[in-house]
């Protein structure tokens, strides 16, 4: 029996819905989702296995022009994804008419197949959608253009069908067990906490915060998790704490519920705060947080 396997890399501008699509294709929440741009900071692999195939989906940070060393590392994840892909998915929104020419140039130069997705078509009329399909198909004559709504799960089955058609014949890259990703459990726990920071706090706070899981201890009746939230300034630390610690308590409660649903066990979550001045520009600190250069 012929077996297919390959990396399918999802690329696009910040906030186009890449993480929502990734989770939809996986049938599991691996990538955190918030309304704010630049929520995704790492490259996350999601592994989908069938009897005769293995799809390794890759969610990368949105394409940004670097302002910090953190951004440089985020773009390294994007560039790595450009190099090892077997199939590319480039996402845009229904109201967009531009694209990243440098990235598209690299995709075309690779000679690898491209699926071009128009997301959020639920926000436009059917006539507008047809016009958008024609517009993008004329720009990318070799690509398959698919209108979708990742949020409403519209047309996402067509993506899977196209991916399976385009995948090369290969042996599986990862063991066909129950693993959904190459990332460790602590990574996803830290991401769930960070997601709640994005949802609960405004302006610069989410972008100045990073989360590290310090310990994960399984006991007979409960899992005890300790995590540290790093921020850049004392004022940010005070905002996350809130009056009499009320804000961080709410943050911990919301994160704990998500973690419990993810690991299917009762959790005691302990959060602490530390100030690490300008960590977004500190290469050594960034490496400690799992970023690469």
ROPA-758796 format. One record per residue: residue in one letter; x, y, z of N, C-alpha, C, CB in turn. Coordinates in steps of 0.1 Angstrom, whole numbers, padded with zeros to 4 digits, always signed. Atoms other than C-alpha are relative to their C-alpha. Glycine has a CB too. Layout:
<sites>
AXYZXYZXYZXYZ/...
</sites>
This chain:
<sites>
X+0008-0012+0000+0000+0000+0000+0009+0012+0000-0010+0000+0012/X-0008-0012+0001+0014+0034-0010-0003+0009+0013-0004+0008-0012/X+0001-0009-0012+0020+0057+0020+0005+0014-0004+0008-0005+0012/X-0003-0014+0003+0020+0095+0018+0003+0007+0014-0011+0007-0007/X-0003-0008-0012+0036+0119+0043+0008+0012-0004+0009-0009+0010/X-0007-0012+0003+0048+0154+0044-0004+0012+0009-0003+0004-0014/X+0002-0012-0008+0050+0188+0060-0009+0010-0008+0013+0007+0004/X+0010-0009+0006+0021+0212+0053+0001+0013+0008-0014-0005-0001/X-0003-0012-0007+0031+0247+0063-0009+0012-0002+0015+0005-0003/X+0010-0011+0000+0005+0274+0071+0007+0013+0002-0011-0003+0010/X-0007-0013-0001+0018+0309+0064-0010+0011-0003+0012+0000-0010/X+0008-0011+0003+0002+0343+0063+0003+0012+0010-0015-0003+0001/X-0002-0011-0008+0000+0377+0079-0006-0002+0014-0006+0013-0006/X+0006+0002-0014-0008+0381+0117-0015+0002-0001+0006+0010+0009/X+0014-0001-0003-0044+0376+0127-0009-0003-0012-0003+0014+0004/X+0008+0004+0012-0056+0360+0094-0008-0013+0004+0008-0002-0012/X+0007+0012-0004-0069+0329+0113+0008-0013-0001-0013-0001-0007/X-0008+0012+0002-0040+0305+0109-0001-0010+0011+0015+0004-0002/X+0001+0009-0012-0042+0291+0144-0014-0006+0001+0003+0008+0013/X+0014+0005+0001-0080+0287+0141-0001-0012-0010-0010+0010-0003/X+0000+0011+0010-0075+0267+0109+0008-0012+0005+0006+0006-0013/X-0008+0011-0005-0047+0246+0124-0008-0008+0010+0013+0006+0007/X+0008+0008-0010-0069+0236+0154-0012-0007-0007-0005+0010+0010/X+0011+0006+0007-0098+0229+0130+0005-0013-0008-0007+0010-0010/X-0006+0012+0008-0076+0206+0108+0004-0011+0009+0011+0005-0009/X-0004+0010-0010-0063+0189+0139-0011-0007+0007+0010+0006+0009/X+0011+0006-0008-0096+0184+0156+0004+0001+0015-0003-0014-0003/X-0006-0002-0014-0077+0196+0188+0006+0014+0001+0010-0011+0003/X-0006-0013-0001-0067+0229+0202+0015-0001+0004-0008+0008+0011/X-0015+0000-0002-0029+0231+0198+0005+0014+0000+0007-0008-0010/X-0004-0013+0001-0025+0267+0188-0009+0009+0008+0002+0005-0014/X+0008-0009-0007-0037+0295+0211-0006+0010-0009+0008+0007+0012/X+0007-0010+0009-0062+0320+0196-0005+0012+0008-0012-0008-0007/X+0006-0012-0005-0069+0356+0205-0003+0009-0011+0010+0006+0011/X+0002-0010+0010-0082+0386+0186+0012+0008-0004-0012+0009+0004/X-0012-0009+0002-0048+0403+0189+0010-0007-0010+0007+0002+0013/X-0011+0005+0009-0021+0400+0162+0012-0005+0008+0004+0011-0010/X-0013+0005-0006+0012+0382+0169-0002-0008+0012+0009+0012+0003/X+0002+0009-0011-0003+0358+0193+0009-0012+0000-0015-0005+0001/X-0008+0011+0002+0016+0329+0179+0015+0004-0001-0003-0008-0013/X-0014-0004-0001+0054+0332+0187+0009-0012-0005+0003+0004+0013/X-0009+0012+0003+0067+0296+0180-0006-0007-0012+0001-0009+0012/X+0005+0009+0010+0064+0271+0152-0006-0013+0007+0011-0004-0010/X+0007+0011-0007+0039+0244+0163-0004-0010-0011-0013+0005+0008/X+0004+0011+0010+0036+0210+0145-0011-0007+0006+0012-0009-0002/X+0011+0009-0004+0004+0191+0146-0001-0012-0010-0014+0008-0001/X-0001+0012+0007+0004+0155+0135-0013-0007-0002+0011-0009+0006/X+0013+0007+0003-0026+0138+0118+0004-0013-0008-0009+0009-0009/X-0003+0013+0006-0023+0101+0110-0012-0007-0006+0007-0009+0010/X+0010+0009+0006-0043+0078+0087+0007-0013-0003-0007+0007-0012/X-0007+0013+0003-0037+0042+0076+0011+0002-0010-0011-0009-0005/X-0009-0001+0011-0019+0054+0045+0006+0014-0002-0006-0005-0013/X-0006-0013+0001-0008+0089+0053+0004+0006+0014-0010+0010-0007/X-0003-0008-0012+0007+0113+0079+0002+0014-0005+0013-0005+0007/X-0001-0014+0003+0001+0150+0076+0006+0007+0012-0014+0006-0004/X-0006-0007-0010+0024+0172+0096-0003+0015-0002+0015-0002+0002/X+0004-0014+0002+0007+0206+0098+0009+0009+0009-0015+0003+0004/X-0009-0009-0007+0029+0236+0108-0006+0014+0001+0013+0000-0007/X+0005-0014-0002+0015+0268+0123+0012+0009+0004-0011+0000+0011/X-0011-0009-0003+0040+0296+0122-0004+0013+0005+0009+0001-0013/X+0003-0013-0003+0041+0331+0136-0004+0008-0013+0011+0008+0007/X+0004-0008+0012+0024+0357+0113+0013+0008-0005-0011+0010+0004/X-0012-0007+0007+0048+0375+0089+0000+0015+0005-0001+0000-0015/X-0002-0014-0005+0061+0407+0106+0014+0005-0004-0002+0001+0016/X-0013-0007+0002+0089+0432+0100+0006+0001+0014-0001+0014-0007/X-0005+0000-0014+0112+0427+0131+0003+0013+0006+0012-0008+0000/X-0003-0012-0008+0113+0454+0157+0008-0004+0013-0013+0007+0004/X-0007+0005-0012+0128+0432+0185+0008-0013-0004-0009-0003+0012/X-0006+0013+0002+0151+0402+0187-0010-0011+0000+0012-0003+0010/X+0011+0009-0001+0120+0383+0196-0006-0002-0014-0011+0004+0010/X+0005+0001+0014+0106+0391+0161+0009-0007-0009-0004+0014-0005/X-0010+0006+0009+0138+0380+0145-0001-0016+0002+0014+0004+0003/X+0001+0014-0003+0134+0346+0162-0013-0006-0006+0001-0003+0015/X+0013+0004+0005+0097+0344+0152+0001-0002-0015-0011+0010+0003/X-0002+0001+0015+0107+0350+0115+0009-0011-0004+0005+0013-0005/X-0008+0012+0003+0133+0323+0118-0009-0013-0001+0011-0002+0010/X+0009+0012+0001+0105+0298+0124-0007+0001-0013-0011+0001+0012/X+0006-0002+0013+0088+0312+0093+0009-0005-0011-0005+0014-0003/X-0009+0003+0010+0119+0308+0072+0003-0015+0000+0013+0008+0002/X-0002+0015-0001+0125+0272+0085-0012-0007-0007+0001-0004+0014/X+0012+0006+0006+0089+0264+0074+0000+0001-0015-0013+0007+0006/X-0001-0002+0014+0096+0278+0040+0010-0010-0007+0005+0014-0003/X-0011+0009+0005+0126+0254+0036-0004-0014+0000+0012+0002+0008/X+0002+0014-0001+0111+0221+0047-0014-0004-0005+0002-0004+0014/X+0014+0004+0004+0075+0222+0033+0000-0009-0012-0007+0013-0003/X+0004+0008+0011+0061+0196+0010-0012+0007-0007-0003-0014+0004/X+0012-0007+0006+0029+0216+0005-0001+0013+0008-0013-0008+0002/X+0002-0013-0006+0023+0253+0013-0015+0004+0001+0008+0011-0007/X+0013-0007-0001-0009+0269+0026+0003+0015+0003-0009-0007+0011/X-0001-0014-0003-0009+0307+0023-0014+0005+0002+0007+0007-0012/X+0013-0005-0004-0038+0324+0041+0000+0015-0002-0003-0004+0014/X+0003-0014+0000-0053+0358+0034-0014+0002+0005+0003+0007-0014/X+0014-0003-0005-0085+0375+0045-0009+0005-0012+0000+0010+0011/X+0009-0003+0011-0116+0382+0024+0002+0015-0004-0014-0002+0005/X-0001-0014+0004-0109+0420+0025+0014+0004-0004-0004+0008+0012/X-0014-0003+0004-0072+0417+0016+0002+0000-0015+0010-0009+0007/X-0003+0000+0014-0058+0425-0018+0015+0000-0002-0006+0012-0008/X-0015+0000+0001-0020+0424-0010+0005-0013+0006+0006+0012+0007/X-0006+0012-0005+0004+0396-0001+0015+0003+0002-0002-0012-0009/X-0014-0002-0003+0040+0392+0011+0008-0005-0013+0005-0007+0013/X-0007+0004+0012+0059+0392-0022+0012-0008+0002+0003+0012-0009/X-0012+0008-0003+0091+0379-0007-0003-0014+0004+0008+0007+0012/X+0003+0014-0004+0075+0349+0009-0006-0007-0011-0011+0001+0012/X+0006+0007+0012+0054+0341-0022+0011-0003-0010-0011+0009-0006/X-0011+0003+0009+0086+0344-0042+0007-0012+0004+0009+0012-0001/X-0007+0012-0005+0103+0318-0020-0008-0013-0002+0003+0002+0015/X+0009+0012+0002+0073+0295-0023+0000-0004-0014-0015+0003+0004/X-0001+0004+0015+0073+0297-0061+0013-0006-0004-0003+0013-0008/X-0013+0005+0003+0110+0292-0062+0003-0014+0005+0011+0009+0006/X-0002+0014-0006+0107+0260-0041-0006-0010-0010-0007-0001+0013/X+0007+0010+0009+0085+0244-0068-0010-0009+0007+0010-0008-0007/X+0009+0008-0008+0063+0230-0041-0015+0005-0002+0003+0000+0015/X+0013-0005+0002+0025+0231-0045-0006+0009+0010-0010-0013-0001/X+0005-0011-0009+0005+0260-0030-0015-0001+0000+0005+0013-0005/X+0014-0003-0002-0030+0262-0016-0002+0014+0005-0007-0011+0010/X+0002-0014-0004-0042+0298-0014-0014+0001+0006+0002+0009-0013/X+0013+0000-0007-0069+0302+0012-0005+0015+0002+0001-0007+0013/X+0006-0013-0003-0093+0332+0014-0009-0002+0012-0008+0006-0012/X+0007+0002-0012-0104+0332+0050-0011+0011+0003+0010-0001+0012/X+0010-0009-0004-0134+0349+0066-0010+0004-0011+0006+0012+0006/X+0009-0003+0011-0156+0346+0035-0014+0001+0005+0001-0010-0011/X+0013-0002-0006-0186+0345+0059-0003+0015+0002-0001-0008+0013/X+0002-0014-0003-0181+0383+0062-0003+0007-0013+0012+0006+0006/X+0003-0007+0013-0187+0390+0024-0012-0008-0007+0012+0000-0009/X+0011+0006+0008-0215+0382-0001+0005-0010-0009-0008+0011-0008/X-0005+0010+0009-0214+0352-0024+0006+0006-0013-0012-0009-0004/X-0005-0007+0012-0209+0376-0054+0014+0005+0003-0009+0011-0005/X-0014-0005-0004-0179+0392-0036+0010-0011+0001-0001+0008+0013/X-0009+0012-0001-0165+0358-0028+0004-0005-0014-0008-0011+0008/X-0004+0004+0014-0166+0348-0065+0010+0009-0006-0013-0001-0009/X-0009-0010+0005-0149+0380-0074+0014-0001+0006-0005+0015+0002/X-0012+0002-0007-0122+0374-0048+0007-0013-0005-0002-0002+0015/X-0006+0013+0006-0116+0338-0061+0006+0003-0013-0011-0011-0001/X-0005-0004+0013-0112+0352-0096+0013+0008+0001-0011+0007-0009/X-0011-0009-0002-0089+0379-0084+0013-0007+0003-0003+0011+0011/X-0012+0007-0005-0065+0356-0066+0004-0011-0010-0002-0006+0014/X-0003+0011+0010-0067+0328-0092+0008+0006-0012-0012-0007-0005/X-0008-0007+0010-0054+0353-0118+0014+0003+0004-0008+0012-0005/X-0013-0003-0005-0025+0362-0096+0008-0013+0002-0001+0007+0013/X-0006+0013-0003-0017+0325-0087-0006-0011-0008-0001-0003+0015/X+0006+0009+0010-0025+0305-0118+0003-0015+0004+0005+0003-0014/X-0003+0014-0003-0007+0274-0105-0005-0005+0014+0015-0002+0000/X+0005+0004-0014-0023+0274-0070-0015-0003-0001+0002+0012+0009/X+0014+0003-0002-0056+0260-0059-0005+0010+0010-0002-0015+0006/X+0006-0011-0008-0077+0289-0045-0012-0005+0006-0002+0013-0008/X+0012+0005-0007-0102+0279-0018-0005+0010+0009+0004-0013+0008/X+0006-0009-0010-0126+0302+0000-0004-0008+0012-0012+0007-0006/X+0003+0007-0012-0130+0292+0036-0005+0010+0011+0012-0008+0005/X+0002-0006-0012-0142+0302+0070+0005-0009+0011-0015+0005+0003/X-0006+0008-0010-0119+0287+0096-0009+0000+0013+0014+0004+0004/X+0009-0002-0012-0142+0300+0124-0012-0009-0001-0004+0014+0002/X+0012+0008+0002-0173+0283+0109+0002-0014-0006-0010+0008-0009/X-0003+0013+0006-0155+0253+0095-0006-0002-0014-0005-0012+0009/X+0006+0001+0014-0167+0261+0060+0012-0003-0010-0006+0014-0004/X-0009+0005+0011-0148+0243+0032+0013-0005+0005+0003+0012-0009/X-0012+0006-0005-0121+0230+0055+0003-0014-0004+0001+0001+0016/X-0001+0014+0005-0128+0195+0043+0007+0000-0014-0013-0007-0001/X-0007-0001+0013-0116+0206+0008+0015+0002+0002-0006+0012-0008/X-0014-0001-0002-0083+0216+0023+0007-0013+0003+0003+0010+0012/X-0006+0014-0003-0077+0181+0037+0001-0008-0012-0009-0007+0011/X+0000+0008+0013-0087+0165+0004+0011+0005-0009-0014+0002-0007/X-0011-0005+0008-0063+0188-0015+0014-0004+0005-0001+0015-0002/X-0013+0003-0007-0035+0182+0010+0004-0015-0003+0000+0003+0015/X-0002+0014+0002-0039+0144+0007+0004-0003-0015-0012-0008+0004/X-0003+0002+0014-0038+0147-0031+0014+0004-0004-0010+0008-0009/X-0013-0006+0003-0006+0168-0031+0011-0006+0008-0001+0014+0003/X-0011+0006-0008+0014+0149-0004+0008-0009-0008-0006-0007+0012/X-0009+0009+0006+0044+0131-0017+0000-0014+0006+0015+0005-0001/X-0002+0014-0006+0050+0093-0012+0012+0000+0010+0001-0011-0011/X-0011+0001-0010+0070+0090+0020-0004-0009+0012+0003+0015+0006/X+0003+0007-0012+0073+0070+0051-0003+0010+0011+0012-0009+0005/X+0003-0010-0010+0060+0087+0083+0012+0006+0006-0008-0007+0011/X-0011-0007-0006+0082+0113+0098+0000-0002+0016-0001+0015-0003/X+0002+0002-0015+0069+0106+0134-0006-0013+0002-0008+0012+0006/X+0006+0013-0003+0059+0074+0151-0015+0002+0000+0004-0005+0014/X+0015-0001+0000+0022+0067+0146-0006-0005+0013-0006-0009-0012/X+0006+0003-0013+0012+0067+0182-0010+0011+0003+0011+0000+0011/X+0010-0010-0004-0011+0091+0201+0005+0014+0001-0006-0004+0013/X-0006-0014+0000+0012+0121+0199-0006+0009-0010+0015+0000-0001/X+0006-0009+0009-0005+0151+0184+0010+0011-0005-0011+0007+0006/X-0010-0010+0003+0026+0173+0183+0014-0004+0004-0004+0014+0006/X-0014+0002-0004+0064+0174+0186+0003+0008+0013+0010+0003-0011/X-0002-0008-0011+0060+0199+0214-0003-0007+0013-0008+0013-0001/X+0003+0007-0013+0062+0188+0251-0012+0006+0007+0012+0001+0009/X+0012-0004-0008+0032+0191+0275+0002+0014+0006-0004-0010+0010/X-0002-0013-0007+0048+0220+0294-0001+0012-0010+0014+0000+0006/X+0002-0011+0010+0049+0241+0262-0014+0004-0001+0006-0005-0014/X+0014-0003+0002+0012+0238+0257-0007+0006+0013-0008-0012-0004/X+0005-0006-0013+0005+0246+0294+0004+0015+0000+0006-0007+0012/X-0004-0014+0000+0026+0278+0291-0008+0008-0010+0015+0001-0003/X+0007-0007+0010+0008+0287+0259-0015+0003+0005-0001-0008-0013/X+0013-0002-0006-0026+0283+0277+0000+0012+0009-0006-0012+0006/X-0001-0011-0010-0015+0307+0304+0002+0013-0008+0011-0002+0010/X-0003-0012+0008-0001+0331+0278-0013+0005-0007+0011-0002-0009/X+0012-0003+0007-0034+0330+0259-0009+0009+0009-0007-0012-0005/X+0009-0007-0009-0053+0342+0290+0006+0014+0003-0001-0008+0013/X-0006-0013-0002-0028+0371+0294-0005+0009-0012+0015-0001+0000/X+0005-0008+0012-0037+0382+0258-0015+0004+0001+0002-0009-0013/X+0014-0002+0000-0074+0379+0265-0004+0010+0011-0007-0013+0002/X+0004-0008-0012-0074+0397+0299+0006+0013+0001+0003-0008+0012/X-0008-0013-0001-0049+0425+0295+0001+0007-0013+0014-0003+0006/X+0000-0008+0011-0047+0453+0271+0014+0006-0004-0010+0012+0001/X-0012-0007+0005-0021+0473+0251+0012-0008+0000+0002+0013+0009/X-0013+0006+0001+0015+0463+0257+0002-0012+0008+0010+0010+0003/X-0002+0011-0009+0010+0438+0285+0002-0013-0006-0011+0000+0010/X-0002+0013+0006+0005+0407+0264+0013-0002-0008-0012-0003-0009/X-0012+0001+0009+0034+0415+0241+0013+0000+0009+0000+0011-0010/X-0011-0001-0009+0057+0421+0271+0001-0012+0010+0000+0013+0008/X+0000+0012-0010+0049+0388+0289+0004-0013-0007-0015-0001+0005/X-0004+0013+0004+0064+0354+0286-0003-0010+0011+0014-0001-0005/X+0003+0010-0010+0055+0322+0305+0009-0012+0000-0015-0004-0001/X-0008+0012-0002+0077+0294+0318-0006-0009+0010+0015+0004+0003/X+0005+0009-0009+0064+0263+0334+0013-0006+0008-0008-0012-0007/X-0012+0004-0008+0089+0256+0363-0001-0014+0005+0001+0009+0012/X+0001+0014-0005+0075+0223+0376-0014-0006-0004+0002-0001+0015/X+0013+0007+0004+0048+0197+0367+0001-0013+0008-0001-0003-0015/X-0001+0012-0008+0042+0171+0394-0014-0007+0001+0004+0004+0015/X+0012+0007-0001+0016+0144+0392-0001-0007+0013-0001-0011-0012/X+0004+0006-0013+0000+0133+0425-0012-0009-0002-0002+0010+0011/X+0011+0009+0002-0026+0106+0430-0014+0007-0004-0003-0008+0012/X+0013-0007+0002-0056+0131+0430+0001+0013-0008-0006+0002+0013/X-0002-0013+0006-0041+0162+0414+0013+0002-0007-0003+0011+0010/X-0013-0003+0006-0014+0176+0391+0003+0014+0005-0001+0000-0016/X-0004-0013-0005+0005+0205+0407+0010+0006-0010+0007-0002+0015/X-0008-0007+0010+0019+0230+0383+0004+0014+0005-0008+0002-0014/X-0005-0013-0003+0041+0260+0390+0005+0007-0013+0011-0001+0011/X-0004-0007+0012+0047+0286+0363+0003+0015+0004-0011+0000-0010/X-0004-0014-0002+0064+0320+0362-0004+0009-0012+0015+0001+0003/X+0003-0010+0010+0051+0350+0342+0011+0011+0000-0014+0006+0001/X-0010-0010+0001+0080+0372+0330-0006+0013-0007+0012-0005-0007/X+0004-0013+0007+0073+0409+0322+0013+0009+0000-0012+0007+0008/X-0012-0009+0002+0096+0438+0314+0001+0011+0010+0000+0006-0014/X-0001-0011-0009+0087+0464+0340-0009-0003+0013-0005+0013-0007/X+0008+0002-0013+0074+0466+0376-0014+0005-0002+0007+0009+0011/X+0013-0005+0002+0044+0486+0364-0009-0011-0007-0001+0012-0009/X+0007+0011+0006+0034+0456+0342-0003-0011+0010+0008-0006-0012/X+0002+0010-0010+0039+0432+0371-0012+0004+0009+0012-0001+0009/X+0011-0005-0009+0015+0454+0392-0013-0002-0007+0002+0015+0004/X+0012+0001+0008-0011+0454+0364-0005-0014+0000+0001+0005-0014/X+0004+0014+0000-0011+0416+0361-0005-0005+0014+0012-0009-0005/X+0004+0004-0014-0013+0412+0399-0014+0006+0003+0010+0006+0010/X+0013-0006-0003-0042+0436+0401-0002+0004+0015-0012-0009-0004/X+0003-0004-0014-0058+0450+0433-0002-0012+0009-0013+0009+0000/X+0000+0011-0009-0051+0426+0461+0001-0014-0007-0013+0000+0009/X-0002+0012+0007-0041+0400+0436-0012-0006-0008+0005-0010+0009/X+0012+0005+0006-0075+0397+0420+0002-0003-0015-0011+0011+0001/X-0001+0003+0014-0064+0399+0384+0008-0013-0003+0008+0012-0007/X-0007+0012+0002-0038+0372+0386-0007-0013+0005+0014+0001+0007/X+0009+0011-0004-0063+0350+0405-0009-0004-0011-0007+0004+0013/X+0009+0002+0011-0087+0354+0376+0007-0007-0011-0007+0013-0005/X-0009+0006+0011-0059+0346+0351+0002-0015+0003+0013+0008-0001/X-0003+0013-0004-0050+0315+0371-0012-0009-0001+0005-0001+0014/X+0012+0008+0001-0086+0303+0373-0003-0004-0014-0012+0007+0006/X+0003+0003+0014-0092+0306+0335+0010-0009-0006-0001+0013-0007/X-0010+0009+0006-0059+0290+0326-0001-0014+0006+0014+0005+0003/X+0001+0014-0006-0064+0261+0351-0011-0008-0006-0003+0002+0015/X+0011+0007+0007-0098+0252+0335+0004-0005-0013-0012+0010-0001/X-0005+0005+0013-0082+0250+0301+0010-0012+0001+0006+0011-0008/X-0010+0011-0002-0053+0229+0314-0007-0013+0004+0011+0005+0010/X+0007+0012-0005-0076+0205+0332-0007-0007-0012-0010+0004+0011/X+0007+0006+0011-0096+0200+0300+0010-0006-0010-0008+0011-0008/X-0010+0005+0009-0064+0195+0280+0006-0013+0005+0011+0010-0002/X-0006+0012-0005-0048+0169+0303-0009-0010+0007+0011+0004+0010/X+0011+0009-0006-0081+0155+0317+0003-0004+0014-0002-0012-0009/X-0003+0003-0014-0069+0157+0353-0003+0013+0008+0014-0005+0001/X+0002-0012-0008-0076+0180+0382+0014+0007+0002-0006-0004+0014/X-0012-0008-0001-0050+0208+0385+0000+0010+0011+0003+0007-0014/X-0003-0012-0008-0035+0231+0411+0010+0008-0007+0004-0005+0015/X-0009-0009+0008-0019+0260+0393+0005+0011+0009-0007+0005-0012/X-0006-0011-0008+0005+0283+0411+0008+0009-0009+0010-0006+0011/X-0007-0010+0009+0016+0315+0393+0008+0010+0008-0011+0007-0009/X-0008-0010-0006+0044+0338+0402+0004+0010-0011+0012-0006+0007/X-0004-0010+0009+0057+0370+0386+0014+0004+0002-0009+0012+0001/X-0013-0005+0000+0092+0382+0377+0002+0010-0010+0010-0012-0001/X-0003-0011+0010+0106+0413+0360+0013-0004-0006+0001+0014+0007/X-0013+0002+0007+0132+0407+0333+0000+0011-0011+0000-0015-0007/X+0000-0012+0008+0140+0440+0318+0004-0003-0015+0009+0011+0006/X-0003+0001+0014+0138+0441+0280+0004-0014-0005+0012+0010-0004/X-0003+0014+0004+0137+0403+0276-0002-0002-0015-0008-0009+0008/X+0002+0001+0015+0125+0408+0240+0012+0003-0008-0012+0008-0004/X-0012-0004+0007+0159+0422+0231+0012-0008+0006+0003+0014+0002/X-0011+0008-0007+0180+0397+0253+0001-0014-0006-0003+0000+0015/X-0001+0013+0008+0192+0368+0231+0001-0012+0010+0012+0000-0009/X-0001+0011-0010+0202+0347+0262-0013-0003+0007+0011+0004+0010/X+0013+0003-0007+0169+0351+0279-0010-0006-0010-0006+0013+0005/X+0008+0006+0010+0151+0344+0246+0003-0015-0002+0001+0008-0013/X-0004+0014+0002+0170+0312+0242-0005-0009+0012+0015-0002-0001/X+0005+0007-0011+0160+0302+0277-0015-0002-0001+0003+0008+0013/X+0014+0001+0002+0124+0308+0267-0004-0009-0012-0006+0014-0003/X+0003+0009+0011+0128+0284+0237+0001+0006-0014-0013-0006+0002/X-0001-0006+0013+0135+0308+0209+0014-0003-0006-0002+0016+0001/X-0013+0004+0007+0162+0302+0183+0005+0012-0008-0003-0012-0010/X-0006-0010+0008+0186+0324+0164+0010-0006-0011+0008+0010+0009/
</sites>
